[in-house]
């Protein structure tokens, strides 16, 4: 199936103007298909020819103006439209297939009660799986939707109801102009809670089996929604422009959420059915804010083509974090961003597949899917935070508001935005944009210090470097923090201008001042750059870190330590020692969780089995100490328990907790914790199929089915591995989430010998597996199923042979490039550790 190219989109966009869509769906037929009837009115250059996209199970009739077109003319997903008039009406009727991939109109049967639920996911170019469409972002038009559904169902969509529903018939008012990829609906016996805020109707939707869990959090969710709306209305002159604001938590969703105007969809993992940490609640609040930011960036003003994806995601990431920190109780969201999101961005930007935040050109829609990564989200948001530090908030917001006014309900480009920001700030941003938005990779800021005999700075400097492959130095406005032994801190604002100093910026204001115990570059985390401490500061970290009052400063220091270990500049064993010494006293939950997660990942891949065993024991001991000191029933206790479960090899402890024996006071061994315990016992060979069967019988939910699939794939048994691999490599009957669960459970660092035969099979079989599935699902499965623990040159050789082929999908090629680069780092680290030991 061809992917729409940028050239084709530009050509079609110059030929036609879409005026309206009228879409009528009949969902009452049962079986595997539904009926779709689309009427598209559009203007065109008279005599021109173009095409409309549709991916039907069966194309029934096509009528263009006063003539019938032959349905057999459909080629793949393209239906030719010859002989266009100035004003055109296209009517397309088809039978469309429900999906189990999270794309198009996804159909889900809830194992908890047998009820059927539907939701539409039109992103990125999947509107054509639901109705005939000119499926590109710059052909926006109002959409009028009608749905015939079983009478016991409820239906919601982007638009508000036009009238009280008749039995089984739902008709919605025309929307504001939408790009096709925003069109959505939900249908089924949904549970809904309603409210209102400043004349904006609010709704929260979930399937009935999750109703009690949604109801438990309904006050928190509505509070966050209201707080975010208020803050966006303070920031932007344009109020929320799409009428109602529904938020639906839908099953088997691929993304975290999708910013459909009027009906935002979220993965229903965010309806918490078990105890969660406060950091998980913060993540949910930030997701709510992120999707709301899209109502302006993406929905009100839409990118013209996918090369300006950053106009959607970078802004939503920046504003989602900012508004969460400014408007909700989660006022440390920037600490979470520094720990979690920027680490994602740094990793993506250093891989061979790196790309600019705003690439010059994205050739086609398939290529665009590859750019939904840590660069377009986290790096782009960091770049915007740096821009605000440089321009000032007033000029930045003035430029944004001018941008909204100029392109309201239309499309815009990078040049359009830069023009509005330049006009508002009085600064030419072309040079800034060239270095920050058009060039890939990340800079490193290293501190160089010399101290005189009196303990004063003789010189202190920040040296900026860039990779040889991407030799661009950038201007940075940063804070430099001086942390003294008594806990006091002084922060200086510094401008790094490589055009003036060649990348070595002397901190003249520090000369002659008493040397600090620790000198921290990028204090305040205003820029996107890796940091490295001077040797004296690095040596002081274990002593200084626990006493630092600022959680963001502690996050930066932990990030520096993790990054240095990832780059092989410091040994993983040293990182483990730092965790054991300093992390048990860390009060910030997100730091505890992410440091343990990242360290565990490095331990599993960078250390050989003997060294790994010792490192896991040290991590488990640190987790035990945190668990012993944690308040009963709190987030810290839960985080420590989860990390201990993942690190320990004490099967007796795990089995006792699973049987509710010896559980720390206040720790709820609920459904999610039970699955974590059972999953670890399975990996250790201390539980098997019978225990999995018993657990899924006690938890007959969709989530229980996913957890069971992951546990079965993790069984240390050749037959179980063979069964799981058949799912990963060939199943199209199972849903996206069940296939992903099998892939996630398959590879375990404790089972390297057992899974060794499947290393070669991954590289032999994944190309065919990728072609079986939709791009989003194929890419996710390929990533989850990569043999990440097969740290050996042979694995890299197999990856190189695969990448030499010319028949790979873009997604599979990107996955293998990225995962192979991670293997390269792990192999270098293991080789260096072995050399030191020898």
ABEGO torsion letter per residue (X at the ends): XBBBBAAAAAAAAAABBBABBBBBBBAAAEEABBBBBBBBBBBBBBGBBBBBBBBBABBABBBBEABBBBAAABBEABBBBBGBBABBBBBBBBBBBBBAAGBEBBBBBBAAAGBBBBBBBAOAAAAAAABBBBBBAABBBBBBBBBBBBAABBBBBABBBABBBBBGBBBBBBBBBBBAAABBBBBEBBBBBBBBBGGBBBBBBBBAAAAAAAAAAAAAAAAAAAAAAAAAAAABABBBAAEBBBBBBBBGBABABBABBGBBBBBAAABBABBBBAAAAAAAAAAAAAAAAAAABGAABBBABAAAAAAAAAAAAAAAAAAAAAABABAAAAAAAAAAAAAAAAAAAABAABBBABBABBABAAAAAAABBAAABAAAAAAAAAAAAAAEAAAAAAAAAAAAAAABGBBBBAAAAAAAAAAAAGBBAAAAAAAAAABBEBBBBBBBBBBBAAGBBABBBBBBBBBAABBBBBBBBBBBBBBBAAGBBBBBBBBBBAAAAGGBBBBAAABGBBBBABBBBGBGGABBBBBBBBAAAAAAAAAAAAABABAAAAAAAAAAAAAAAAAGABBAAAAAAAAAAAAAABABAAAAAAAAAAAAAAAAAABBAAAAAAAAAAAAAAAAAAAAABBBGBAAAAAAAAAAAAABABAAAAAAAAAGBGBBBGBBBBAAAAAAAAAAAAAAGABBAAAAAAAAAABBBAAAAAAAAAAAAABBBAAAAAAAAAAAAABAABBAAAAAAAAAAABBAAAAAAAAAAAAAAAAAAAAAAAABBAAAAAAAAAAABBAABBBAAAAAAAAAAAABAABBAAAAAAAAAAAAAAAAAAAAAAAAAAAAX
